[in-house]
């Protein structure tokens, strides 16, 4: 079973409170700051397409690559409801960020919501960085966020329960983490309990999401290996300096 195979059908409900507008604005500001002339973006791990849609509304031409067929299907259902003008600014394709080939180059590559942390082996990380590099124009930007190692070690993950309710469903998500300190890995064991409001029908989904927490020196090494240079780091959404309290760290690199 692939990650998000069953989880995908409940993804938008689970993240209905996610600040896609604020996150997309944050990315837009980073791109405008470090590459003001950038107009084209490749998103690696585009999910259900919400960041891409908002960035396209802001004037970018965007291509999204998504590995999960189920997530991509939800994305395309939403895409079909967009205006023709907005559709012209968006392209989505099924592919793996470790080996996908898009026959064009871009001003910026983005990979959001910890997609890079889903690359848990050194080979996977190198492959992901190489994919970003080969699709960038000279001096192009690579912007991504990760689970930041010092913060994960300082405040280890714990069991979390999230309860959500919509007009049609009630959902409980239980996340039980298992941390492997010598591998810098956290296995997040998700269990979703769903109840339909009308029929009271229930469903249960379990899925394992394996995440790697990453440290600045190893990311700099990856950049050196794949023809990038690190130009900035900051806490996700706040632009504060990354620290022991920064679970979500943003890295901004430039192709060389």
Backbone as JSON, one array per atom type, in Angstrom:
{
  "sequence": "XXXXXXXXXXXXXXXXXXXXXXXXXXXXXXXXXXXXXXXXXXXXXXXXXXXXXXXXXXXXXXXXXXXXXXXXXXXXXXXXXXXXXXXXXXXXXXXXXXXXXXXXXXXXXXXXXXXXXXXXXXXXXXXXXXXXXXXXXXXXXXXXXXXXXXXXXXXXXXXXXXXXXXXXXXXXXXXXXXXXXXXXXXXXXXXXXXXXXXXXXXXXXXXXXXXXXXXXXXXXXXXXXXXXXXXXXXXXXXXXXXXXXXXXXXXXXXXX",
  "N": [[0.84, -1.19, 0.0], [0.59, 2.21, -0.87], [1.74, 5.35, 0.51], [-0.8, 7.56, 1.5], [-2.78, 6.22, 0.12], [-5.29, 5.24, 1.14], [-5.74, 7.26, 2.92], [-5.99, 9.54, 1.4], [-8.64, 10.03, 0.57], [-9.8, 11.32, 2.66], [-8.32, 13.52, 3.03], [-8.65, 16.35, 2.42], [-10.7, 16.98, 4.18], [-9.43, 16.48, 6.62], [-7.54, 18.49, 6.63], [-8.96, 20.85, 6.49], [-8.77, 23.11, 8.01], [-6.29, 24.08, 7.47], [-3.96, 26.62, 6.69], [-3.86, 27.41, 3.77], [-3.9, 29.7, 2.17], [-2.31, 31.55, 3.63], [0.13, 30.14, 3.68], [0.74, 29.9, 0.97], [0.99, 32.58, 0.33], [3.25, 33.16, 1.87], [5.23, 31.61, 0.54], [5.1, 32.86, -1.93], [6.07, 35.41, -1.22], [8.71, 34.75, -0.48], [9.73, 33.88, -2.96], [9.44, 36.24, -4.44], [11.19, 37.85, -3.06], [13.74, 36.66, -3.36], [13.96, 36.02, -6.04], [12.77, 38.0, -7.99], [11.85, 38.15, -10.63], [10.79, 35.72, -11.23], [8.46, 33.51, -12.71], [7.54, 31.0, -13.33], [6.8, 27.85, -11.85], [7.69, 24.72, -10.52], [6.08, 22.29, -8.71], [6.92, 19.87, -6.48], [5.39, 17.11, -5.29], [2.53, 17.8, -5.13], [0.09, 17.26, -3.99], [-3.34, 17.74, -3.29], [-3.53, 19.97, -4.78], [-3.98, 22.55, -3.78], [-2.17, 24.6, -2.84], [-0.95, 25.12, -5.31], [-3.07, 26.1, -6.89], [-3.69, 28.53, -5.59], [-1.29, 29.94, -5.87], [-1.23, 30.11, -8.64], [-3.4, 31.78, -9.04], [-2.2, 34.04, -8.18], [-0.61, 34.78, -10.22], [1.41, 33.11, -11.17], [2.75, 30.61, -13.4], [2.22, 27.24, -13.14], [3.37, 23.91, -12.57], [2.43, 20.84, -11.3], [3.6, 17.93, -9.64], [2.66, 14.76, -8.59], [2.9, 11.91, -6.61], [1.03, 10.11, -5.48], [-1.64, 8.43, -6.79], [-4.24, 8.56, -5.9], [-4.39, 11.0, -4.47], [-3.86, 12.72, -6.59], [-6.11, 12.26, -8.17], [-8.13, 13.46, -6.61], [-7.19, 16.05, -6.77], [-7.53, 16.58, -9.53], [-10.26, 16.49, -9.75], [-11.0, 18.83, -8.47], [-9.66, 20.61, -10.13], [-11.17, 20.44, -12.46], [-13.28, 22.12, -11.91], [-12.39, 24.68, -12.12], [-11.9, 27.96, -13.62], [-11.5, 28.51, -17.18], [-9.33, 30.26, -17.71], [-7.76, 30.08, -15.39], [-7.15, 27.37, -15.45], [-5.4, 27.35, -17.61], [-3.08, 28.19, -16.46], [-2.18, 26.13, -14.94], [-0.84, 22.88, -14.55], [-1.02, 19.44, -13.98], [0.55, 16.39, -13.08], [1.1, 12.84, -12.91], [3.65, 11.46, -11.03], [6.9, 10.58, -9.68], [8.87, 12.31, -7.44], [11.51, 11.58, -7.26], [12.4, 10.68, -9.69], [11.08, 11.85, -11.82], [10.54, 13.4, -15.02], [10.12, 16.4, -16.47], [9.54, 18.03, -19.43], [10.74, 20.68, -19.53], [12.1, 23.74, -18.18], [12.22, 25.62, -15.08], [11.61, 28.63, -13.16], [11.51, 28.41, -10.43], [11.49, 25.82, -7.97], [9.34, 24.18, -5.78], [8.63, 22.44, -2.73], [6.43, 21.37, -0.57], [4.93, 21.18, 2.75], [6.41, 19.23, 4.16], [7.24, 17.34, 2.29], [9.84, 16.67, 1.48], [10.79, 15.47, 3.79], [9.54, 13.05, 3.66], [11.22, 11.6, 2.12], [13.15, 9.2, 2.94], [15.58, 7.85, 2.84], [19.13, 8.24, 2.2], [19.69, 8.02, -0.53], [17.19, 8.52, -1.66], [16.81, 11.2, -0.93], [18.96, 12.46, -2.26], [18.21, 11.89, -4.9], [15.79, 13.33, -5.07], [16.72, 15.98, -4.75], [18.31, 16.15, -7.02], [16.39, 15.95, -9.01], [15.01, 18.36, -8.6], [17.1, 20.15, -9.23], [17.7, 19.62, -11.96], [15.5, 20.59, -13.23], [15.54, 23.28, -12.99], [16.15, 26.63, -14.04], [19.16, 28.55, -14.64], [20.47, 29.83, -11.63], [18.09, 29.42, -10.35], [15.43, 29.03, -7.89], [15.09, 26.83, -5.1], [12.77, 25.86, -2.89], [11.86, 24.53, 0.17], [10.33, 22.73, 2.9], [10.98, 21.09, 6.04], [10.83, 18.5, 8.59], [12.53, 19.6, 11.32], [15.58, 18.6, 12.59], [16.95, 19.31, 15.18], [14.77, 20.36, 16.68], [12.97, 18.21, 16.73], [14.42, 16.37, 18.2], [14.68, 17.78, 20.57], [12.06, 18.25, 21.43], [10.42, 15.59, 21.46], [8.21, 13.72, 19.23], [4.77, 13.07, 20.07], [1.82, 11.19, 21.04], [-1.03, 12.19, 19.26], [-4.3, 13.5, 18.96], [-6.86, 14.3, 16.75], [-9.87, 15.88, 16.17], [-12.56, 16.26, 13.98], [-15.3, 17.84, 12.27], [-17.72, 17.91, 9.76], [-20.42, 18.98, 7.57], [-21.29, 16.56, 6.7], [-19.74, 14.5, 7.79], [-18.11, 12.99, 10.62], [-14.96, 12.91, 12.13], [-12.18, 11.27, 13.55], [-8.79, 11.45, 14.12], [-6.04, 9.57, 15.03], [-2.72, 9.82, 15.88], [0.08, 7.99, 16.28], [3.32, 8.05, 17.18], [6.5, 6.48, 16.49], [9.78, 6.66, 17.31], [12.98, 6.5, 15.81], [16.0, 6.94, 16.77], [18.61, 6.58, 15.84], [18.36, 6.39, 13.14], [17.21, 8.74, 12.44], [14.46, 8.84, 12.03], [10.9, 8.93, 12.12], [8.19, 6.91, 12.61], [4.97, 7.48, 11.83], [2.05, 6.34, 12.92], [-1.03, 6.28, 11.69], [-4.46, 6.32, 12.53], [-7.65, 6.48, 11.35], [-10.91, 7.27, 12.21], [-14.08, 7.29, 11.03], [-17.33, 8.67, 10.7], [-20.41, 8.75, 9.05], [-22.75, 11.35, 8.98], [-25.44, 11.16, 8.23], [-26.16, 8.4, 7.74], [-24.94, 7.12, 9.81], [-23.02, 5.31, 9.3], [-19.86, 3.75, 9.72], [-16.28, 3.99, 9.31], [-12.93, 2.79, 9.14], [-9.53, 3.56, 8.92], [-6.17, 2.69, 8.54], [-2.8, 3.76, 8.39], [0.64, 4.04, 7.6], [2.98, 6.56, 7.94], [6.14, 7.31, 7.17], [8.67, 9.36, 8.34], [11.47, 11.5, 7.91], [13.59, 13.33, 9.95], [15.58, 16.23, 9.58], [18.82, 17.8, 9.43], [20.62, 20.9, 9.4], [23.45, 20.83, 8.54], [23.58, 18.36, 7.07], [21.74, 18.84, 5.06], [22.97, 20.97, 3.76], [25.19, 19.61, 2.78], [23.92, 17.86, 0.97], [23.03, 19.78, -0.83], [25.48, 20.78, -1.8], [26.33, 18.51, -3.15], [24.57, 18.37, -5.24], [24.61, 20.6, -6.82], [23.6, 23.01, -5.7], [23.37, 25.98, -3.71], [22.98, 26.97, -0.36], [20.97, 29.63, 0.56], [19.35, 30.8, 2.45], [17.64, 30.29, 5.58], [14.7, 29.68, 7.54], [12.1, 29.81, 10.03], [9.12, 28.1, 9.28], [6.58, 30.0, 7.9], [6.97, 32.15, 9.72], [9.43, 33.42, 9.41], [11.31, 33.56, 11.37], [14.46, 32.86, 13.05], [15.77, 29.57, 12.68], [15.58, 27.02, 15.19], [15.84, 25.17, 18.34], [13.17, 25.11, 18.78], [11.87, 24.96, 16.41], [9.96, 23.11, 14.64], [9.02, 22.96, 12.02], [11.0, 23.76, 9.47], [12.17, 26.0, 7.01], [13.92, 25.93, 3.98], [15.92, 27.7, 1.72], [17.29, 27.48, -1.37], [19.67, 27.95, -4.04], [20.24, 27.32, -7.47], [23.38, 26.42, -8.93]],
  "CA": [[0.0, 0.0, 0.0], [1.36, 3.44, -0.92], [1.33, 6.41, 1.41], [-1.96, 8.34, 1.06], [-3.7, 5.43, -0.7], [-6.61, 5.35, 1.76], [-5.75, 8.55, 3.63], [-6.27, 10.61, 0.46], [-10.06, 10.34, 0.44], [-10.2, 12.17, 3.78], [-7.24, 14.5, 3.2], [-9.14, 17.72, 2.47], [-11.44, 17.13, 5.43], [-8.45, 16.54, 7.72], [-6.8, 19.75, 6.58], [-9.85, 21.95, 6.15], [-8.35, 24.28, 8.76], [-4.92, 24.43, 7.09], [-3.91, 27.97, 6.14], [-3.26, 27.37, 2.44], [-3.72, 31.07, 1.7], [-1.15, 32.12, 4.3], [1.32, 29.42, 3.27], [1.03, 30.28, -0.42], [1.49, 33.96, 0.39], [4.61, 33.06, 2.41], [6.07, 31.14, -0.55], [5.12, 33.95, -2.92], [6.96, 36.45, -0.7], [10.08, 34.26, -0.59], [10.13, 33.92, -4.37], [9.56, 37.65, -4.84], [12.36, 38.42, -2.4], [15.0, 36.11, -3.84], [13.95, 35.93, -7.5], [11.58, 38.81, -8.3], [11.38, 37.96, -12.0], [10.3, 34.34, -11.4], [7.06, 33.39, -13.12], [7.17, 29.59, -13.5], [7.09, 27.05, -10.67], [7.44, 23.28, -10.47], [5.82, 21.84, -7.34], [7.15, 18.43, -6.29], [4.48, 16.67, -4.24], [1.52, 18.87, -5.17], [-1.08, 16.89, -3.19], [-4.65, 17.98, -3.92], [-3.41, 21.13, -5.66], [-4.47, 23.81, -3.2], [-1.13, 25.62, -2.95], [-0.75, 25.43, -6.72], [-4.18, 26.93, -7.35], [-3.57, 29.88, -5.03], [-0.14, 30.58, -6.51], [-1.64, 30.43, -10.01], [-4.25, 32.98, -8.95], [-1.3, 35.17, -7.92], [0.07, 35.14, -11.46], [2.44, 32.16, -11.57], [2.47, 29.41, -14.19], [2.65, 26.19, -12.22], [3.22, 22.49, -12.89], [2.48, 20.03, -10.09], [3.88, 16.5, -9.78], [2.16, 14.07, -7.41], [3.13, 10.46, -6.68], [-0.16, 9.36, -5.1], [-2.71, 8.5, -7.78], [-5.47, 8.93, -5.2], [-4.33, 12.44, -4.23], [-3.96, 13.38, -7.89], [-7.51, 12.18, -8.6], [-8.85, 14.52, -5.89], [-6.72, 17.3, -7.35], [-8.11, 16.79, -10.85], [-11.69, 16.78, -9.55], [-11.07, 20.25, -8.17], [-9.19, 21.29, -11.33], [-12.27, 20.49, -13.43], [-14.23, 23.17, -11.54], [-11.75, 25.99, -12.25], [-12.17, 28.72, -14.83], [-10.54, 28.21, -18.26], [-8.14, 31.08, -17.56], [-6.93, 29.51, -14.33], [-6.65, 26.08, -15.94], [-4.27, 27.6, -18.5], [-1.89, 28.45, -15.65], [-1.93, 24.97, -14.1], [-0.71, 21.55, -15.12], [-0.73, 18.43, -12.96], [0.92, 15.11, -13.67], [1.45, 11.76, -11.99], [5.07, 11.16, -11.11], [7.68, 10.45, -8.45], [9.87, 13.39, -7.44], [12.86, 11.04, -7.32], [12.83, 10.34, -11.04], [10.21, 12.4, -12.86], [11.16, 14.28, -16.02], [9.22, 17.34, -17.13], [10.34, 18.52, -20.55], [10.89, 22.14, -19.51], [12.77, 24.24, -16.99], [11.39, 26.53, -14.29], [12.29, 29.66, -12.37], [11.56, 27.97, -9.04], [10.93, 24.53, -7.58], [8.9, 24.17, -4.39], [8.2, 21.14, -2.21], [5.85, 21.89, 0.67], [4.27, 20.31, 3.73], [7.34, 18.18, 4.58], [7.43, 16.3, 1.27], [11.24, 16.22, 1.51], [10.96, 14.57, 4.94], [9.06, 11.72, 3.27], [12.33, 10.93, 1.44], [13.77, 8.76, 4.19], [16.94, 7.33, 2.66], [20.06, 9.19, 1.57], [19.52, 7.94, -1.98], [15.95, 9.21, -2.01], [17.04, 12.64, -0.8], [19.82, 12.88, -3.37], [17.41, 11.84, -6.13], [14.85, 14.45, -5.04], [17.46, 17.21, -5.01], [18.74, 16.14, -8.43], [15.21, 16.27, -9.82], [14.81, 19.81, -8.49], [18.16, 20.87, -9.94], [17.67, 19.48, -13.42], [14.35, 21.31, -13.77], [15.68, 24.7, -12.7], [16.99, 27.51, -14.84], [20.33, 29.04, -13.92], [20.18, 30.66, -10.46], [16.71, 29.2, -9.93], [15.21, 28.8, -6.47], [14.5, 25.6, -4.59], [12.22, 26.18, -1.58], [11.22, 23.36, 0.75], [10.29, 22.69, 4.36], [11.24, 19.75, 6.58], [10.89, 18.32, 10.04], [13.88, 20.05, 11.67], [16.15, 17.66, 13.53], [17.13, 19.76, 16.56], [13.48, 20.52, 17.36], [12.4, 16.88, 16.95], [15.16, 15.77, 19.3], [14.45, 18.57, 21.78], [10.67, 17.99, 21.82], [10.06, 14.41, 20.66], [6.79, 13.6, 18.88], [3.93, 12.35, 21.03], [0.51, 10.8, 20.52], [-1.92, 13.33, 19.04], [-5.67, 13.17, 18.53], [-7.52, 15.41, 16.07], [-11.3, 15.64, 15.93], [-13.11, 17.18, 12.98], [-16.7, 17.6, 11.92], [-18.26, 18.67, 8.64], [-21.86, 18.79, 7.45], [-21.61, 15.18, 6.33], [-18.92, 13.5, 8.44], [-17.37, 13.17, 11.86], [-13.71, 12.18, 11.95], [-11.16, 11.29, 14.59], [-7.49, 10.93, 13.66], [-5.08, 9.29, 16.09], [-1.36, 9.69, 15.36], [0.96, 7.38, 17.27], [4.66, 8.03, 16.6], [7.59, 5.66, 17.0], [10.98, 7.35, 16.88], [14.2, 5.71, 15.7], [16.96, 8.04, 16.87], [19.82, 6.32, 15.07], [18.03, 6.55, 11.71], [16.54, 10.03, 12.26], [13.17, 8.48, 11.44], [9.71, 8.77, 12.95], [7.05, 6.25, 11.99], [3.7, 8.0, 12.34], [0.99, 5.37, 12.67], [-2.3, 6.97, 11.7], [-5.72, 5.6, 12.5], [-8.77, 7.38, 11.12], [-12.25, 6.75, 12.52], [-14.99, 8.19, 10.32], [-18.75, 8.36, 10.8], [-21.3, 9.56, 8.23], [-23.78, 11.95, 9.82], [-26.79, 10.75, 7.83], [-26.42, 6.96, 7.88], [-24.19, 6.63, 10.97], [-22.06, 4.32, 8.84], [-18.51, 4.04, 10.19], [-15.16, 3.46, 8.54], [-11.66, 2.88, 9.85], [-8.39, 3.5, 8.01], [-4.85, 2.78, 9.17], [-1.76, 4.03, 7.4], [1.94, 4.38, 8.16], [3.74, 7.61, 7.27], [7.51, 7.32, 7.68], [9.21, 10.69, 8.15], [12.86, 11.71, 8.32], [13.92, 14.68, 10.39], [16.82, 16.59, 8.91], [19.66, 18.8, 10.08], [21.18, 21.86, 8.45], [24.69, 20.39, 7.88], [23.36, 17.32, 6.05], [21.07, 19.46, 3.92], [24.0, 21.71, 3.02], [25.97, 18.61, 2.05], [23.11, 17.46, -0.17], [23.04, 20.88, -1.8], [26.79, 20.8, -2.44], [26.41, 17.35, -4.03], [23.6, 18.45, -6.34], [24.76, 21.91, -7.49], [22.84, 24.08, -5.06], [23.95, 26.65, -2.54], [21.98, 27.43, 0.61], [21.01, 31.1, 0.66], [18.64, 31.28, 3.64], [16.77, 29.38, 6.33], [13.81, 30.4, 8.46], [10.96, 29.03, 10.51], [7.99, 28.11, 8.34], [5.54, 31.03, 8.05], [7.28, 33.28, 10.59], [10.72, 34.0, 9.03], [12.22, 33.61, 12.51], [15.63, 31.99, 12.95], [15.48, 28.2, 13.07], [16.12, 26.77, 16.53], [15.31, 23.97, 18.98], [11.71, 25.21, 18.83], [11.37, 25.04, 15.03], [9.66, 21.8, 14.06], [8.92, 23.15, 10.58], [12.04, 24.67, 9.01], [12.15, 26.28, 5.58], [15.25, 26.12, 3.39], [15.88, 28.36, 0.4], [18.54, 27.2, -2.06], [19.77, 28.49, -5.4], [21.03, 26.47, -8.35], [24.67, 26.99, -9.34]],
  "C": [[0.88, 1.25, 0.0], [0.85, 4.43, 0.11], [0.23, 7.24, 0.75], [-2.95, 7.53, 0.23], [-5.12, 5.51, -0.15], [-6.81, 6.71, 2.42], [-6.26, 9.67, 2.71], [-7.74, 11.01, 0.42], [-10.55, 11.26, 1.56], [-9.24, 13.36, 3.96], [-7.78, 15.93, 3.33], [-9.98, 17.99, 3.71], [-10.47, 17.29, 6.6], [-7.76, 17.9, 7.78], [-7.68, 20.91, 6.15], [-9.48, 23.25, 6.87], [-6.92, 24.71, 8.43], [-4.92, 25.78, 6.37], [-3.2, 27.97, 4.78], [-2.99, 28.77, 1.9], [-2.46, 31.69, 2.31], [0.15, 31.46, 3.87], [1.72, 29.8, 1.84], [1.55, 31.71, -0.48], [2.94, 34.0, 0.88], [5.59, 32.64, 1.31], [6.21, 32.22, -1.62], [6.1, 35.04, -2.49], [8.43, 36.02, -0.78], [10.57, 34.33, -2.03], [10.34, 35.35, -4.82], [10.8, 38.29, -4.25], [13.66, 37.96, -3.05], [15.09, 35.98, -5.36], [12.73, 36.69, -8.03], [11.02, 38.63, -9.71], [10.79, 36.57, -12.25], [8.82, 34.33, -11.74], [6.6, 31.93, -13.22], [7.66, 28.77, -12.31], [6.79, 25.59, -10.95], [7.22, 22.91, -9.01], [5.97, 20.32, -7.28], [6.36, 17.97, -5.07], [3.34, 17.66, -4.08], [0.21, 18.5, -4.48], [-2.39, 17.09, -3.93], [-4.68, 19.31, -4.66], [-3.79, 22.47, -5.07], [-3.42, 24.92, -3.23], [-0.97, 26.07, -4.39], [-1.83, 26.37, -7.23], [-4.03, 28.37, -6.87], [-2.4, 30.62, -5.67], [-0.45, 30.94, -7.96], [-2.54, 31.66, -10.03], [-3.4, 34.23, -8.73], [-0.46, 35.54, -9.14], [1.16, 34.2, -11.91], [1.88, 31.12, -12.54], [3.03, 28.24, -13.4], [2.37, 24.8, -12.74], [3.4, 21.7, -11.61], [2.73, 18.57, -10.42], [3.48, 15.82, -8.48], [2.3, 12.56, -7.6], [1.87, 9.65, -6.41], [-1.26, 9.53, -6.15], [-4.02, 8.95, -7.15], [-5.51, 10.43, -4.92], [-4.49, 13.2, -5.54], [-5.4, 13.35, -8.41], [-8.36, 13.25, -7.91], [-8.46, 15.89, -6.45], [-7.42, 17.59, -8.67], [-9.61, 17.04, -10.77], [-11.89, 18.26, -9.26], [-10.67, 21.07, -9.4], [-10.33, 21.46, -12.34], [-13.28, 21.6, -13.13], [-13.66, 24.57, -11.75], [-12.12, 26.67, -13.56], [-11.15, 28.36, -15.91], [-9.25, 29.01, -18.13], [-7.2, 30.51, -16.51], [-6.35, 28.16, -14.74], [-5.43, 26.26, -16.84], [-2.96, 27.82, -17.74], [-1.45, 27.24, -14.85], [-1.82, 23.7, -14.92], [-0.37, 20.6, -13.98], [-0.42, 17.11, -13.65], [1.28, 14.11, -12.58], [2.93, 11.45, -12.15], [5.71, 11.14, -9.75], [8.78, 11.5, -8.48], [11.3, 12.87, -7.49], [13.33, 10.77, -8.74], [11.98, 10.94, -12.15], [11.01, 13.32, -13.79], [10.06, 15.1, -16.66], [10.04, 18.03, -18.21], [10.36, 20.04, -20.63], [11.63, 22.52, -18.24], [11.95, 25.35, -16.36], [12.26, 27.55, -13.56], [12.45, 29.23, -10.91], [10.98, 26.57, -8.92], [10.55, 24.63, -6.11], [8.48, 22.75, -4.01], [7.75, 21.39, -0.78], [5.23, 20.8, 1.53], [5.09, 19.04, 3.98], [7.51, 17.06, 3.55], [8.86, 15.78, 1.28], [11.48, 15.28, 2.68], [10.38, 13.18, 4.68], [10.14, 10.94, 2.5], [13.28, 10.44, 2.53], [15.16, 8.16, 4.04], [17.82, 8.41, 2.04], [19.89, 9.19, 0.05], [18.26, 8.66, -2.43], [16.13, 10.72, -1.96], [17.9, 13.16, -1.95], [19.03, 12.92, -4.68], [16.42, 13.0, -6.19], [15.54, 15.77, -5.35], [17.92, 17.28, -6.46], [17.58, 16.46, -9.36], [14.94, 17.77, -9.79], [15.84, 20.56, -9.34], [18.02, 20.79, -11.45], [16.48, 20.19, -14.06], [14.43, 22.81, -13.54], [16.53, 25.41, -13.75], [18.2, 27.93, -14.0], [19.93, 30.02, -12.82], [18.71, 30.55, -10.03], [16.62, 28.86, -8.45], [14.64, 27.42, -6.2], [14.08, 25.89, -3.15], [11.49, 24.95, -1.05], [11.22, 23.47, 2.26], [10.43, 21.25, 4.83], [10.92, 19.72, 8.06], [12.34, 18.62, 10.44], [14.42, 19.24, 12.83], [16.32, 18.15, 14.96], [15.83, 19.89, 17.34], [12.85, 19.17, 17.66], [13.11, 16.19, 18.11], [14.86, 16.47, 20.63], [13.04, 18.35, 22.33], [10.16, 16.81, 21.0], [8.56, 14.35, 20.36], [6.04, 12.75, 19.89], [2.6, 12.01, 20.37], [-0.37, 12.05, 20.41], [-3.26, 12.83, 18.53], [-6.3, 14.43, 17.94], [-8.95, 15.03, 15.78], [-11.84, 16.71, 14.99], [-14.55, 16.82, 12.69], [-17.07, 18.5, 10.75], [-19.77, 18.45, 8.59], [-22.22, 17.33, 7.23], [-20.87, 14.13, 7.17], [-18.39, 13.96, 9.8], [-16.11, 12.34, 11.75], [-12.81, 12.36, 13.15], [-9.88, 10.7, 14.0], [-6.57, 10.77, 14.87], [-3.72, 9.06, 15.44], [-0.46, 9.18, 16.47], [2.37, 7.25, 16.68], [5.59, 7.03, 17.28], [8.87, 6.24, 16.43], [12.19, 6.42, 16.89], [15.37, 6.7, 15.63], [18.21, 7.81, 16.03], [19.62, 6.43, 13.56], [17.46, 7.92, 11.4], [15.18, 9.87, 11.59], [12.09, 8.48, 12.51], [8.66, 8.05, 12.12], [5.78, 6.81, 12.63], [2.6, 7.03, 11.93], [-0.36, 6.08, 12.83], [-3.46, 5.98, 11.74], [-6.83, 6.63, 12.38], [-10.07, 6.65, 11.42], [-13.25, 7.74, 11.96], [-16.43, 7.72, 10.48], [-19.55, 9.31, 9.9], [-22.45, 10.07, 9.09], [-25.17, 11.41, 9.5], [-27.07, 9.29, 8.14], [-25.82, 6.36, 9.14], [-23.23, 5.51, 10.6], [-20.65, 4.72, 9.27], [-17.46, 3.4, 9.28], [-13.9, 3.66, 9.36], [-10.53, 2.68, 8.85], [-7.12, 3.56, 8.84], [-3.8, 2.97, 8.08], [-0.48, 4.46, 8.12], [2.6, 5.46, 7.31], [5.12, 7.68, 7.93], [8.15, 8.65, 7.32], [10.67, 10.74, 8.62], [13.04, 13.16, 8.77], [15.35, 14.98, 9.98], [17.51, 17.75, 9.6], [20.32, 19.68, 9.03], [22.48, 21.37, 7.8], [24.47, 19.32, 6.81], [22.63, 17.87, 4.84], [22.04, 20.29, 3.09], [24.88, 20.77, 2.22], [25.22, 18.13, 0.82], [23.11, 18.53, -1.25], [24.37, 20.94, -2.54], [26.93, 19.66, -3.45], [25.58, 17.51, -5.3], [23.55, 19.84, -6.97], [23.76, 22.95, -7.02], [23.73, 24.77, -4.04], [22.81, 27.13, -1.65], [22.09, 28.94, 0.74], [20.24, 31.63, 1.86], [17.91, 30.11, 4.29], [15.88, 30.22, 7.21], [12.74, 29.43, 8.96], [9.82, 29.19, 9.52], [6.93, 29.11, 8.79], [5.95, 32.25, 8.87], [8.54, 34.04, 10.19], [11.66, 34.15, 10.21], [13.4, 32.66, 12.28], [15.28, 30.58, 13.4], [16.22, 27.87, 14.36], [15.58, 25.43, 17.05], [13.78, 23.97, 19.01], [11.07, 25.19, 17.45], [11.15, 23.65, 14.46], [9.6, 21.89, 12.54], [9.91, 24.19, 10.12], [12.0, 24.79, 7.49], [13.57, 26.56, 5.1], [15.09, 26.71, 2.0], [17.26, 28.16, -0.23], [18.48, 27.78, -3.46], [20.65, 27.56, -6.23], [22.3, 27.18, -8.78], [25.2, 26.22, -10.55]]
}
